[in-house]
Amino acid sequence: MLKKKWLMGMMTGLLAFSLAACNATDKTSGDDSEKEVKEYKPEKAISIMAPSGAGGGLDTASRIVAKLAAEQGLVDQPITVENKPGGGQVIGTTEFALQEVGNDYKLMLASTPFVLNYIKSEGTATVSFRDVTPLVRLQVDYGVLAVKADSKFTDLKSFMDALKADPSSLTVAGGGAPGTWDYLNSILVADAHGIDGNKVKYTAYDGGSEAVTALLGGNADILTSDLSSVAEYLKSGDVRVLGVSSEERVGGDFADIPTYKEQGFDVTTANWRGIYGPKDMSPEAKAFWEETLTTIAKSDQWLSENAALGIQDGYMNSKDWIASMEKEEAAYLELYKKLGLAK
């Protein structure tokens, strides 16, 4: 079992990387972005790939970006969203990196697992964020642990007490394999309660929406996911969220959800999402999309759509985002080594 002091320091550092965007500057990256952006205008339809199934956080964010780009008059060509699930983002991100090189009309919206898949032992990813063109980081989403509304568990401690008494008696559903962000969101809480993560019955699904379906269908006792993926089910009364991974309560419609920390579990996690272009994207297209996506990310409509889902502003320009991903990769690799999950 991990030493709690070491784990607390590691996760606090990772959360700091994820939330650094809150104080990020408004600059777009690249010295000549302003010179080039006026010289490029899309002349045909654009596609945003979401490397997950329909209905999850990546899909939802992609569709909001497409909608606001049109509503705000930023792009006068149609933007479609293509779902490419499989391997916890591995299939979609790999296809995008290898098959869309130089394609100025293809974008991809991915999240923290894009970094994790490349460094974890059970991952099959052969590409990383270095094989694509990071454009803009858009948002930060917090982790949750949720049960069906009629579950006998009404708080996180009662669930973890039952899990500690008999780890094999309860099933945890997550939208990714061991080592992915969903997995860490649950296992780190279990570890903080003195539970051996290797004994937890964790069932991996290919994306958050599939994991939610498993919970609602009675195929799992608890769901590890992010707040935006369960927001509609929480509002409809189908699920009960036992805890959220933020430092403080999220607020708004979600103000009643207690944090892990206030319930005695010293764990904080955060999952960012952002948009990439392909490798060798033209400088003109890169500058155009950086400015366009920055305008969307700073708009009242975008912030309002995010707030309704419990999502935080996570804007970073490409330069700052790349630096953040490099730091996160190093920190998560150290964590994986401690957990025995590193390549």
C-alpha positions in Angstrom: 0.0 0.0 0.0 1.3 3.5 -0.8 2.5 5.7 2.0 -0.2 8.4 2.5 2.1 11.3 2.8 3.8 10.5 -0.5 0.5 9.9 -2.2 -0.9 13.2 -0.9 2.0 15.1 -2.2 1.9 13.4 -5.6 -1.8 14.0 -6.2 -1.6 17.6 -4.9 1.1 18.2 -7.5 -1.0 16.6 -10.3 -4.0 18.6 -9.4 -1.9 21.8 -9.5 -0.8 21.0 -13.0 -4.4 20.5 -14.1 -5.6 23.7 -12.5 -2.8 25.9 -13.5 -4.9 27.2 -16.3 -7.1 29.2 -14.0 -4.3 31.8 -13.9 -3.1 31.3 -17.4 -2.6 34.3 -19.6 -4.8 35.1 -22.6 -1.9 34.9 -25.1 -2.2 32.6 -28.1 1.0 30.6 -28.8 3.4 31.4 -31.6 5.0 34.7 -32.3 3.4 35.1 -35.8 -0.1 33.8 -35.0 -1.7 37.2 -35.4 0.1 37.7 -38.8 -1.0 34.4 -40.2 -4.6 34.0 -38.8 -6.1 36.5 -41.3 -4.6 34.6 -44.2 -6.5 31.3 -43.6 -10.2 30.5 -43.8 -11.7 27.0 -44.0 -13.1 26.2 -47.4 -14.8 22.9 -46.7 -16.3 20.9 -43.9 -14.4 20.3 -40.7 -14.5 17.2 -38.5 -13.8 16.9 -34.8 -12.9 13.4 -33.7 -13.9 12.4 -30.2 -12.0 9.2 -29.4 -14.9 7.8 -27.4 -18.5 6.8 -27.7 -21.5 9.1 -28.0 -22.7 10.8 -24.8 -19.5 11.0 -22.8 -17.4 14.0 -21.8 -15.4 14.1 -25.0 -18.4 13.8 -27.3 -20.3 16.5 -25.3 -17.5 19.0 -25.4 -16.9 18.4 -29.1 -20.5 19.0 -30.0 -20.6 22.2 -27.9 -17.5 23.5 -29.7 -19.1 22.8 -33.1 -22.3 24.5 -32.0 -20.7 27.6 -30.7 -18.3 28.0 -33.6 -21.4 28.2 -35.9 -23.5 30.3 -33.5 -20.8 32.8 -32.9 -20.1 33.2 -36.6 -16.5 32.0 -36.2 -16.6 29.3 -38.8 -18.9 29.4 -41.8 -18.3 25.8 -42.9 -20.1 22.9 -41.3 -18.4 21.1 -38.4 -19.3 17.5 -37.7 -18.3 15.2 -34.7 -17.0 11.8 -35.4 -16.9 9.2 -32.6 -14.0 6.8 -32.6 -14.2 4.7 -29.4 -11.9 1.9 -28.4 -9.0 1.2 -26.0 -9.8 4.1 -23.7 -9.0 6.7 -26.4 -6.1 4.6 -27.9 -7.8 3.7 -31.2 -9.0 7.2 -32.0 -5.9 9.0 -31.0 -3.6 6.6 -32.8 -5.7 6.8 -36.0 -5.7 10.6 -35.8 -1.9 10.9 -35.2 -1.0 8.4 -38.0 -3.6 9.0 -40.7 -4.4 12.7 -40.6 -0.9 14.1 -40.9 -1.1 17.6 -42.5 -4.9 17.6 -42.7 -6.0 21.1 -41.8 -9.7 20.1 -41.8 -9.5 17.5 -39.0 -9.3 18.2 -35.3 -9.4 15.9 -32.2 -10.7 16.5 -28.7 -9.0 14.3 -26.2 -8.3 14.3 -22.5 -5.9 13.3 -19.7 -5.9 9.6 -20.8 -4.1 10.6 -24.0 -1.1 11.3 -21.8 -1.6 8.3 -19.5 -2.0 5.7 -22.3 1.5 6.3 -23.6 3.2 5.6 -20.2 1.2 2.9 -18.5 2.2 -0.7 -18.7 -1.0 -2.2 -20.0 -1.4 0.6 -22.6 -1.0 -0.2 -26.3 -0.6 3.4 -27.4 2.3 4.1 -29.8 1.7 7.8 -30.1 1.6 10.7 -27.6 0.8 14.4 -27.6 4.2 15.0 -29.3 2.8 13.3 -32.5 0.0 15.8 -33.0 -0.4 19.6 -32.7 -1.8 20.8 -29.4 -4.0 23.8 -30.0 -6.0 24.9 -27.0 -6.8 23.3 -23.7 -10.5 24.0 -22.9 -11.8 22.6 -19.6 -11.1 20.8 -16.4 -13.5 18.1 -15.0 -13.5 16.6 -11.6 -13.8 12.9 -10.7 -16.8 11.4 -9.0 -17.8 8.2 -7.4 -21.5 7.5 -7.9 -24.1 4.8 -7.2 -27.6 4.2 -8.4 -30.2 6.4 -6.6 -31.7 3.3 -4.8 -28.3 2.1 -3.6 -28.0 1.3 0.1 -24.8 3.4 0.2 -25.5 7.0 1.0 -22.0 8.2 1.7 -18.5 7.4 0.5 -17.2 6.1 3.9 -20.0 3.5 4.1 -19.1 2.2 0.6 -15.4 2.1 1.3 -16.0 0.4 4.7 -17.9 -2.4 2.8 -15.3 -2.6 0.1 -12.5 -2.9 2.7 -14.4 -5.7 4.5 -14.7 -7.7 1.3 -13.1 -6.2 -1.8 -14.4 -8.9 -4.1 -18.1 -8.4 -3.1 -18.5 -5.0 -4.9 -17.9 -4.1 -8.5 -16.4 -0.7 -9.6 -17.2 0.3 -13.2 -15.0 2.8 -15.1 -14.5 4.1 -18.6 -11.0 2.8 -19.1 -8.6 0.0 -18.3 -6.4 -0.3 -15.1 -4.1 2.7 -15.1 -6.5 5.1 -16.8 -7.8 8.2 -15.2 -11.1 6.7 -14.2 -9.2 3.8 -12.6 -7.0 6.1 -10.6 -10.0 8.2 -9.4 -11.3 5.1 -7.6 -8.2 3.2 -6.6 -6.5 6.2 -5.0 -9.6 6.7 -2.8 -9.6 3.0 -1.9 -5.9 3.2 -1.1 -6.5 6.2 1.2 -8.9 4.0 3.1 -6.3 1.2 3.5 -7.7 -1.0 0.7 -5.3 -3.0 -1.6 -6.2 -1.8 -5.0 -5.1 -5.1 -6.6 -8.0 -6.7 -4.7 -10.7 -4.3 -6.0 -13.1 -5.8 -8.5 -12.7 -3.2 -11.3 -14.5 -3.6 -14.6 -13.4 -1.5 -17.5 -15.7 -0.2 -20.1 -14.8 1.7 -23.3 -15.8 5.1 -22.3 -17.8 7.0 -19.6 -21.2 6.6 -21.2 -20.8 2.8 -21.4 -19.7 2.7 -17.7 -22.8 4.8 -16.7 -25.0 2.3 -18.6 -23.4 -0.6 -16.7 -24.2 1.1 -13.4 -27.8 1.9 -14.3 -28.3 -1.6 -15.6 -27.2 -3.1 -12.3 -23.9 -4.5 -13.6 -21.8 -2.5 -11.1 -22.2 -1.2 -7.6 -20.4 2.1 -8.1 -19.2 4.2 -11.0 -15.9 6.1 -11.2 -16.2 8.8 -13.8 -16.2 12.6 -14.1 -18.9 15.0 -13.0 -20.0 16.1 -16.5 -20.6 12.4 -17.5 -23.1 11.9 -14.7 -24.6 15.4 -14.4 -27.8 14.6 -16.4 -28.3 11.4 -14.5 -27.9 13.2 -11.2 -30.4 15.9 -12.2 -32.9 13.2 -13.4 -32.6 11.4 -10.1 -31.1 8.2 -11.5 -27.8 8.4 -9.6 -26.4 9.5 -6.3 -22.9 11.0 -6.2 -21.1 10.0 -3.1 -18.1 12.3 -3.6 -16.2 14.7 -5.9 -12.5 14.9 -6.3 -12.2 18.7 -6.1 -10.4 20.6 -3.3 -13.6 22.4 -2.5 -17.2 21.8 -3.4 -18.0 22.6 -7.0 -21.0 24.9 -6.3 -24.0 25.7 -8.4 -26.3 22.8 -9.0 -23.7 20.5 -7.5 -23.1 22.3 -4.2 -24.6 19.5 -2.2 -21.9 17.0 -3.3 -19.3 16.5 -0.6 -15.6 16.3 -1.6 -13.5 13.2 -1.0 -11.3 15.3 1.3 -14.1 16.5 3.6 -15.2 12.9 4.0 -11.7 11.9 5.2 -10.1 10.8 1.9 -7.1 12.9 1.1 -7.3 12.6 -2.7 -7.8 15.2 -5.3 -7.9 14.6 -9.1 -8.8 16.5 -12.2 -9.3 15.6 -15.9 -8.6 18.2 -18.6 -9.9 18.2 -22.2 -8.5 20.0 -25.1 -8.3 20.2 -28.9 -5.4 19.0 -31.1 -4.7 19.4 -34.8 -2.7 16.7 -36.8 1.0 16.7 -37.0 2.3 19.0 -39.7 -0.8 21.2 -39.6 -0.1 24.3 -41.6 1.0 27.4 -39.6 -1.9 29.3 -41.0 -4.5 26.7 -40.0 -2.8 26.3 -36.6 -3.0 30.1 -35.9 -6.7 30.2 -37.1 -7.8 27.4 -34.8 -5.9 28.7 -31.9 -7.6 32.1 -32.2 -11.0 30.6 -32.9 -10.9 28.1 -30.1 -9.6 30.7 -27.7 -12.6 33.0 -28.6 -15.0 30.1 -27.9 -13.2 29.2 -24.6 -13.5 32.7 -23.3 -17.1 33.3 -24.4 -20.0 33.5 -21.9 -21.9 30.8 -23.8 -19.0 28.3 -23.4 -18.6 29.0 -19.7 -22.3 28.7 -19.1 -22.5 25.4 -20.9 -19.6 24.1 -18.8 -21.1 25.4 -15.5 -24.3 23.5 -16.2 -22.2 20.3 -16.3 -20.1 21.1 -13.3 -17.0 21.7 -15.5 -14.4 24.3 -14.7 -12.6 26.8 -17.0 -9.4 25.0 -18.0 -8.1 27.3 -20.8 -4.5 27.1 -21.7 -2.8 28.3 -24.9 -0.7 25.7 -26.8 2.6 26.7 -25.4 1.5 26.5 -21.8 -0.5 23.3 -22.4 2.5 21.5 -23.9 4.5 22.5 -20.9 1.8 21.3 -18.5 1.4 17.9 -20.4 5.2 17.4 -20.1 5.1 17.9 -16.3 2.0 15.7 -15.9 3.6 12.9 -17.9 6.6 12.9 -15.6 4.5 13.1 -12.5 2.1 10.3 -13.6 5.0 8.2 -14.6 6.4 8.4 -11.1 3.0 7.5 -9.7 2.7 4.5 -12.1 6.2 3.3 -11.0 5.0 3.3 -7.4 1.8 1.5 -8.4 3.6 -1.0 -10.6 1.8 0.2 -13.7 4.6 1.9 -15.6 5.9 0.6 -18.9 
